[in-house]
Structure formats: C-alpha cells, structure tokens
Amino acid sequence: FTLSEPPTPVYNSVMAAFYLLHAADVWTTKEGLKYDCVVESNPLLPKNPHINQLIIHKGIFLYPFDIFYKTDNLTNQDMIFPITIASWVVYNNLKVIDRAKQRCNKR
C-alpha cells in the first residue's frame, strides 16, 4: 500500500493545456487542408487525411500520456518539451494557413 499525492490543480492545468493544444493542431490542420497547396507533413498520415484519421491518430498518440498521467508518472517538468512542440506545431499550422490564403485555391 502506497500513498501518493493527488494531482494539483496546476498539474491538471498543464495536462488540459496539452490536450487543448492537440485539439488546436487537429483544427488548424483541417483548416489548412482546405487549400490545394497544403498537404499533411506527418509521414504516418496520408497527404490529405480525413478529419477522422486525424482524430484517430491523435487518440493513439495521446493515449500513453493519459496512462502516465493517471498513474502519476508525469510531472509538470516532464510536460515542458511536449507542450513546446505542440505549441510550435499549432503556430506553424497557423502560418501555413495565412500563406495558403494568399497564394492558393480552396479544394
């Protein structure tokens, strides 16, 4: 029998931010793919994936984080790098969308 501290509200906020960034990634990817000059750059997905494929891919990718979170094996410090990468991906998607609006046609 072991005692462990319950996650703090800050910890929950960190995980909420992580999941919201990944939701933003799916949304911005979907928006970017509306343009004929934009393709998905993730090699595990088709060049123009359906929204269902994006959601399933995210679910598979995020599942280990959910398990580690529920078993208290992740710290706020552990989440700095994944949150930074997810933030960069969303930022990059937004830049791609802005460029596509200026240069490309909608599909």
TIVO-2410 file (N, C-alpha, C; in nm, 3 decimals):
# residues 107
REC num residu      c1      c2      c3 atome chaine
REC   1      F   0.086  -0.118   0.000     N      A
REC   1      F   0.000   0.000   0.000    CA      A
REC   1      F   0.089   0.123   0.000     C      A
REC   2      T   0.068   0.212  -0.098     N      A
REC   2      T   0.146   0.335  -0.103    CA      A
REC   2      T   0.052   0.454  -0.111     C      A
REC   3      L   0.094   0.560  -0.051     N      A
REC   3      L   0.019   0.684  -0.057    CA      A
REC   3      L   0.083   0.773  -0.162     C      A
REC   4      S   0.000   0.840  -0.237     N      A
REC   4      S   0.053   0.938  -0.331    CA      A
REC   4      S  -0.034   1.062  -0.324     C      A
REC   5      E   0.029   1.174  -0.352     N      A
REC   5      E  -0.043   1.300  -0.352    CA      A
REC   5      E  -0.132   1.307  -0.475     C      A
REC   6      P  -0.254   1.355  -0.461     N      A
REC   6      P  -0.338   1.374  -0.580    CA      A
REC   6      P  -0.279   1.484  -0.667     C      A
REC   7      P  -0.306   1.481  -0.798     N      A
REC   7      P  -0.255   1.586  -0.885    CA      A
REC   7      P  -0.303   1.723  -0.837     C      A
REC   8      T  -0.214   1.819  -0.846     N      A
REC   8      T  -0.250   1.955  -0.805    CA      A
REC   8      T  -0.330   2.021  -0.917     C      A
REC   9      P  -0.404   2.126  -0.887     N      A
REC   9      P  -0.475   2.198  -0.994    CA      A
REC   9      P  -0.382   2.248  -1.104     C      A
REC  10      V  -0.260   2.286  -1.067     N      A
REC  10      V  -0.163   2.330  -1.168    CA      A
REC  10      V  -0.131   2.214  -1.262     C      A
REC  11      Y  -0.111   2.095  -1.206     N      A
REC  11      Y  -0.082   1.978  -1.287    CA      A
REC  11      Y  -0.198   1.951  -1.382     C      A
REC  12      N  -0.320   1.960  -1.332     N      A
REC  12      N  -0.435   1.940  -1.419    CA      A
REC  12      N  -0.440   2.045  -1.529     C      A
REC  13      S  -0.401   2.168  -1.497     N      A
REC  13      S  -0.398   2.274  -1.597    CA      A
REC  13      S  -0.294   2.245  -1.704     C      A
REC  14      V  -0.183   2.189  -1.665     N      A
REC  14      V  -0.079   2.155  -1.761    CA      A
REC  14      V  -0.131   2.050  -1.858     C      A
REC  15      M  -0.197   1.948  -1.808     N      A
REC  15      M  -0.249   1.844  -1.896    CA      A
REC  15      M  -0.363   1.899  -1.982     C      A
REC  16      A  -0.445   1.986  -1.926     N      A
REC  16      A  -0.553   2.047  -2.005    CA      A
REC  16      A  -0.493   2.128  -2.120     C      A
REC  17      A  -0.389   2.203  -2.092     N      A
REC  17      A  -0.322   2.281  -2.198    CA      A
REC  17      A  -0.266   2.189  -2.304     C      A
REC  18      F  -0.207   2.078  -2.263     N      A
REC  18      F  -0.151   1.981  -2.357    CA      A
REC  18      F  -0.260   1.927  -2.450     C      A
REC  19      Y  -0.373   1.886  -2.393     N      A
REC  19      Y  -0.481   1.831  -2.475    CA      A
REC  19      Y  -0.544   1.939  -2.563     C      A
REC  20      L  -0.558   2.059  -2.512     N      A
REC  20      L  -0.614   2.168  -2.593    CA      A
REC  20      L  -0.524   2.204  -2.710     C      A
REC  21      L  -0.394   2.199  -2.689     N      A
REC  21      L  -0.301   2.225  -2.799    CA      A
REC  21      L  -0.314   2.119  -2.908     C      A
REC  22      H  -0.335   1.996  -2.869     N      A
REC  22      H  -0.351   1.890  -2.969    CA      A
REC  22      H  -0.485   1.901  -3.041     C      A
REC  23      A  -0.588   1.947  -2.971     N      A
REC  23      A  -0.716   1.975  -3.038    CA      A
REC  23      A  -0.697   2.089  -3.138     C      A
REC  24      A  -0.621   2.191  -3.098     N      A
REC  24      A  -0.591   2.303  -3.188    CA      A
REC  24      A  -0.511   2.255  -3.309     C      A
REC  25      D  -0.424   2.159  -3.289     N      A
REC  25      D  -0.348   2.102  -3.401    CA      A
REC  25      D  -0.442   2.037  -3.501     C      A
REC  26      V  -0.536   1.958  -3.453     N      A
REC  26      V  -0.632   1.893  -3.543    CA      A
REC  26      V  -0.713   1.999  -3.618     C      A
REC  27      W  -0.761   2.099  -3.547     N      A
REC  27      W  -0.843   2.202  -3.609    CA      A
REC  27      W  -0.763   2.281  -3.713     C      A
REC  28      T  -0.642   2.324  -3.678     N      A
REC  28      T  -0.563   2.403  -3.773    CA      A
REC  28      T  -0.518   2.318  -3.892     C      A
REC  29      T  -0.493   2.191  -3.869     N      A
REC  29      T  -0.460   2.101  -3.980    CA      A
REC  29      T  -0.578   2.091  -4.075     C      A
REC  30      K  -0.698   2.071  -4.020     N      A
REC  30      K  -0.819   2.062  -4.101    CA      A
REC  30      K  -0.839   2.190  -4.182     C      A
REC  31      E  -0.818   2.305  -4.118     N      A
REC  31      E  -0.833   2.433  -4.187    CA      A
REC  31      E  -0.730   2.449  -4.298     C      A
REC  32      G  -0.607   2.412  -4.272     N      A
REC  32      G  -0.503   2.423  -4.373    CA      A
REC  32      G  -0.526   2.334  -4.493     C      A
REC  33      L  -0.579   2.215  -4.467     N      A
REC  33      L  -0.602   2.120  -4.575    CA      A
REC  33      L  -0.717   2.158  -4.668     C      A
REC  34      K  -0.785   2.267  -4.637     N      A
REC  34      K  -0.889   2.317  -4.726    CA      A
REC  34      K  -0.829   2.379  -4.852     C      A
REC  35      Y  -0.698   2.405  -4.850     N      A
REC  35      Y  -0.630   2.469  -4.962    CA      A
REC  35      Y  -0.553   2.366  -5.044     C      A
REC  36      D  -0.556   2.385  -5.176     N      A
REC  36      D  -0.497   2.286  -5.266    CA      A
REC  36      D  -0.344   2.279  -5.260     C      A
REC  37      C  -0.280   2.377  -5.202     N      A
REC  37      C  -0.133   2.375  -5.195    CA      A
REC  37      C  -0.081   2.321  -5.061     C      A
REC  38      V  -0.171   2.279  -4.974     N      A
REC  38      V  -0.131   2.232  -4.841    CA      A
REC  38      V  -0.149   2.082  -4.833     C      A
REC  39      V  -0.046   2.015  -4.781     N      A
REC  39      V  -0.053   1.870  -4.758    CA      A
REC  39      V  -0.006   1.842  -4.615     C      A
REC  40      E  -0.050   1.732  -4.562     N      A
REC  40      E  -0.008   1.688  -4.428    CA      A
REC  40      E   0.139   1.648  -4.433     C      A
REC  41      S   0.217   1.694  -4.338     N      A
REC  41      S   0.360   1.663  -4.338    CA      A
REC  41      S   0.395   1.545  -4.248     C      A
REC  42      N   0.300   1.495  -4.170     N      A
REC  42      N   0.327   1.380  -4.084    CA      A
REC  42      N   0.335   1.255  -4.173     C      A
REC  43      P   0.449   1.186  -4.173     N      A
REC  43      P   0.465   1.070  -4.261    CA      A
REC  43      P   0.375   0.952  -4.223     C      A
REC  44      L   0.314   0.955  -4.106     N      A
REC  44      L   0.225   0.846  -4.065    CA      A
REC  44      L   0.082   0.866  -4.115     C      A
REC  45      L   0.056   0.980  -4.179     N      A
REC  45      L  -0.077   1.011  -4.229    CA      A
REC  45      L  -0.073   1.034  -4.380     C      A
REC  46      P  -0.188   1.016  -4.447     N      A
REC  46      P  -0.190   1.049  -4.591    CA      A
REC  46      P  -0.171   1.198  -4.614     C      A
REC  47      K  -0.143   1.236  -4.735     N      A
REC  47      K  -0.118   1.376  -4.769    CA      A
REC  47      K  -0.240   1.466  -4.743     C      A
REC  48      N  -0.359   1.410  -4.759     N      A
REC  48      N  -0.482   1.486  -4.735    CA      A
REC  48      N  -0.575   1.400  -4.649     C      A
REC  49      P  -0.543   1.385  -4.520     N      A
REC  49      P  -0.622   1.295  -4.436    CA      A
REC  49      P  -0.761   1.350  -4.404     C      A
REC  50      H  -0.853   1.259  -4.386     N      A
REC  50      H  -0.988   1.294  -4.341    CA      A
REC  50      H  -0.980   1.330  -4.193     C      A
REC  51      I  -1.073   1.411  -4.145     N      A
REC  51      I  -1.073   1.453  -4.005    CA      A
REC  51      I  -1.075   1.333  -3.911     C      A
REC  52      N  -1.145   1.227  -3.949     N      A
REC  52      N  -1.148   1.106  -3.865    CA      A
REC  52      N  -1.009   1.045  -3.850     C      A
REC  53      Q  -0.930   1.047  -3.957     N      A
REC  53      Q  -0.794   0.995  -3.949    CA      A
REC  53      Q  -0.709   1.080  -3.855     C      A
REC  54      L  -0.728   1.211  -3.860     N      A
REC  54      L  -0.653   1.299  -3.770    CA      A
REC  54      L  -0.688   1.272  -3.624     C      A
REC  55      I  -0.817   1.255  -3.596     N      A
REC  55      I  -0.861   1.231  -3.459    CA      A
REC  55      I  -0.814   1.096  -3.409     C      A
REC  56      I  -0.824   0.993  -3.491     N      A
REC  56      I  -0.776   0.860  -3.451    CA      A
REC  56      I  -0.626   0.863  -3.425     C      A
REC  57      H  -0.552   0.929  -3.513     N      A
REC  57      H  -0.407   0.941  -3.495    CA      A
REC  57      H  -0.374   1.010  -3.362     C      A
REC  58      K  -0.443   1.119  -3.333     N      A
REC  58      K  -0.420   1.190  -3.206    CA      A
REC  58      K  -0.456   1.102  -3.088     C      A
REC  59      G  -0.566   1.029  -3.098     N      A
REC  59      G  -0.606   0.940  -2.989    CA      A
REC  59      G  -0.500   0.836  -2.958     C      A
REC  60      I  -0.444   0.778  -3.061     N      A
REC  60      I  -0.338   0.678  -3.043    CA      A
REC  60      I  -0.213   0.743  -2.984     C      A
REC  61      F  -0.178   0.860  -3.036     N      A
REC  61      F  -0.059   0.931  -2.989    CA      A
REC  61      F  -0.072   0.977  -2.844     C      A
REC  62      L  -0.191   1.024  -2.806     N      A
REC  62      L  -0.211   1.080  -2.672    CA      A
REC  62      L  -0.241   0.974  -2.566     C      A
REC  63      Y  -0.276   0.855  -2.606     N      A
REC  63      Y  -0.312   0.750  -2.510    CA      A
REC  63      Y  -0.202   0.725  -2.406     C      A
REC  64      P  -0.075   0.710  -2.444     N      A
REC  64      P   0.029   0.690  -2.341    CA      A
REC  64      P   0.039   0.805  -2.241     C      A
REC  65      F   0.022   0.928  -2.288     N      A
REC  65      F   0.025   1.041  -2.196    CA      A
REC  65      F  -0.087   1.030  -2.093     C      A
REC  66      D  -0.204   0.987  -2.139     N      A
REC  66      D  -0.318   0.970  -2.050    CA      A
REC  66      D  -0.289   0.863  -1.945     C      A
REC  67      I  -0.230   0.753  -1.986     N      A
REC  67      I  -0.196   0.644  -1.892    CA      A
REC  67      I  -0.093   0.694  -1.791     C      A
REC  68      F   0.013   0.758  -1.837     N      A
REC  68      F   0.116   0.807  -1.745    CA      A
REC  68      F   0.060   0.913  -1.650     C      A
REC  69      Y  -0.031   0.996  -1.700     N      A
REC  69      Y  -0.094   1.097  -1.615    CA      A
REC  69      Y  -0.175   1.031  -1.505     C      A
REC  70      K  -0.255   0.934  -1.542     N      A
REC  70      K  -0.342   0.868  -1.444    CA      A
REC  70      K  -0.264   0.788  -1.340     C      A
REC  71      T  -0.143   0.745  -1.375     N      A
REC  71      T  -0.062   0.670  -1.280    CA      A
REC  71      T   0.042   0.757  -1.211     C      A
REC  72      D   0.027   0.887  -1.223     N      A
REC  72      D   0.117   0.984  -1.157    CA      A
REC  72      D   0.263   0.966  -1.195     C      A
REC  73      N   0.288   0.929  -1.320     N      A
REC  73      N   0.426   0.913  -1.367    CA      A
REC  73      N   0.475   1.031  -1.450     C      A
REC  74      L   0.397   1.137  -1.460     N      A
REC  74      L   0.438   1.257  -1.532    CA      A
REC  74      L   0.441   1.375  -1.436     C      A
REC  75      T   0.540   1.458  -1.453     N      A
REC  75      T   0.548   1.581  -1.374    CA      A
REC  75      T   0.528   1.700  -1.466     C      A
REC  76      N   0.509   1.817  -1.407     N      A
REC  76      N   0.499   1.938  -1.488    CA      A
REC  76      N   0.625   1.956  -1.572     C      A
REC  77      Q   0.739   1.928  -1.515     N      A
REC  77      Q   0.866   1.943  -1.588    CA      A
REC  77      Q   0.873   1.846  -1.706     C      A
REC  78      D   0.817   1.726  -1.688     N      A
REC  78      D   0.815   1.629  -1.798    CA      A
REC  78      D   0.735   1.680  -1.917     C      A
REC  79      M   0.639   1.767  -1.891     N      A
REC  79      M   0.548   1.813  -1.995    CA      A
REC  79      M   0.597   1.937  -2.069     C      A
REC  80      I   0.708   1.995  -2.026     N      A
REC  80      I   0.758   2.117  -2.092    CA      A
REC  80      I   0.788   2.092  -2.239     C      A
REC  81      F   0.863   1.989  -2.269     N      A
REC  81      F   0.901   1.962  -2.408    CA      A
REC  81      F   0.780   1.926  -2.494     C      A
REC  82      P   0.693   1.832  -2.452     N      A
REC  82      P   0.575   1.802  -2.536    CA      A
REC  82      P   0.485   1.923  -2.560     C      A
REC  83      I   0.468   2.008  -2.458     N      A
REC  83      I   0.384   2.126  -2.476    CA      A
REC  83      I   0.451   2.226  -2.570     C      A
REC  84      T   0.582   2.240  -2.560     N      A
REC  84      T   0.656   2.329  -2.650    CA      A
REC  84      T   0.642   2.282  -2.795     C      A
REC  85      I   0.658   2.154  -2.818     N      A
REC  85      I   0.646   2.100  -2.954    CA      A
REC  85      I   0.504   2.120  -3.007     C      A
REC  86      A   0.404   2.088  -2.925     N      A
REC  86      A   0.265   2.104  -2.968    CA      A
REC  86      A   0.234   2.251  -2.999     C      A
REC  87      S   0.288   2.342  -2.920     N      A
REC  87      S   0.268   2.486  -2.944    CA      A
REC  87      S   0.330   2.526  -3.077     C      A
REC  88      W   0.450   2.477  -3.103     N      A
REC  88      W   0.517   2.508  -3.229    CA      A
REC  88      W   0.437   2.455  -3.348     C      A
REC  89      V   0.383   2.335  -3.336     N      A
REC  89      V   0.305   2.276  -3.445    CA      A
REC  89      V   0.183   2.362  -3.476     C      A
REC  90      V   0.111   2.406  -3.374     N      A
REC  90      V  -0.006   2.491  -3.395    CA      A
REC  90      V   0.035   2.624  -3.457     C      A
REC  91      Y   0.142   2.683  -3.407     N      A
REC  91      Y   0.193   2.808  -3.462    CA      A
REC  91      Y   0.229   2.791  -3.610     C      A
REC  92      N   0.298   2.683  -3.642     N      A
REC  92      N   0.336   2.656  -3.780    CA      A
REC  92      N   0.212   2.637  -3.868     C      A
REC  93      N   0.114   2.564  -3.818     N      A
REC  93      N  -0.010   2.544  -3.894    CA      A
REC  93      N  -0.076   2.678  -3.925     C      A
REC  94      L  -0.080   2.768  -3.826     N      A
REC  94      L  -0.140   2.900  -3.848    CA      A
REC  94      L  -0.064   2.979  -3.954     C      A
REC  95      K   0.069   2.969  -3.954     N      A
REC  95      K   0.149   3.037  -4.058    CA      A
REC  95      K   0.119   2.978  -4.196     C      A
REC  96      V   0.107   2.846  -4.204     N      A
REC  96      V   0.075   2.780  -4.331    CA      A
REC  96      V  -0.062   2.827  -4.382     C      A
REC  97      I  -0.159   2.834  -4.293     N      A
REC  97      I  -0.293   2.879  -4.332    CA      A
REC  97      I  -0.288   3.022  -4.385     C      A
REC  98      D  -0.216   3.111  -4.318     N      A
REC  98      D  -0.205   3.250  -4.365    CA      A
REC  98      D  -0.142   3.257  -4.503     C      A
REC  99      R  -0.036   3.182  -4.527     N      A
REC  99      R   0.028   3.181  -4.658    CA      A
REC  99      R  -0.065   3.122  -4.764     C      A
REC 100      A  -0.135   3.015  -4.728     N      A
REC 100      A  -0.224   2.949  -4.823    CA      A
REC 100      A  -0.340   3.041  -4.863     C      A
REC 101      K  -0.391   3.120  -4.770     N      A
REC 101      K  -0.499   3.213  -4.801    CA      A
REC 101      K  -0.457   3.312  -4.909     C      A
REC 102      Q  -0.329   3.349  -4.910     N      A
REC 102      Q  -0.279   3.447  -5.004    CA      A
REC 102      Q  -0.241   3.387  -5.140     C      A
REC 103      R  -0.201   3.261  -5.141     N      A
REC 103      R  -0.140   3.204  -5.261    CA      A
REC 103      R  -0.216   3.090  -5.326     C      A
REC 104      C  -0.313   3.031  -5.256     N      A
REC 104      C  -0.370   2.905  -5.304    CA      A
REC 104      C  -0.520   2.914  -5.322     C      A
REC 105      N  -0.573   2.811  -5.385     N      A
REC 105      N  -0.717   2.799  -5.405    CA      A
REC 105      N  -0.772   2.698  -5.306     C      A
REC 106      K  -0.899   2.715  -5.272     N      A
REC 106      K  -0.964   2.617  -5.187    CA      A
REC 106      K  -0.991   2.491  -5.268     C      A
REC 107      R  -0.985   2.377  -5.202     N      A
REC 107      R  -1.012   2.249  -5.270    CA      A
REC 107      R  -1.158   2.238  -5.307     C      A
***
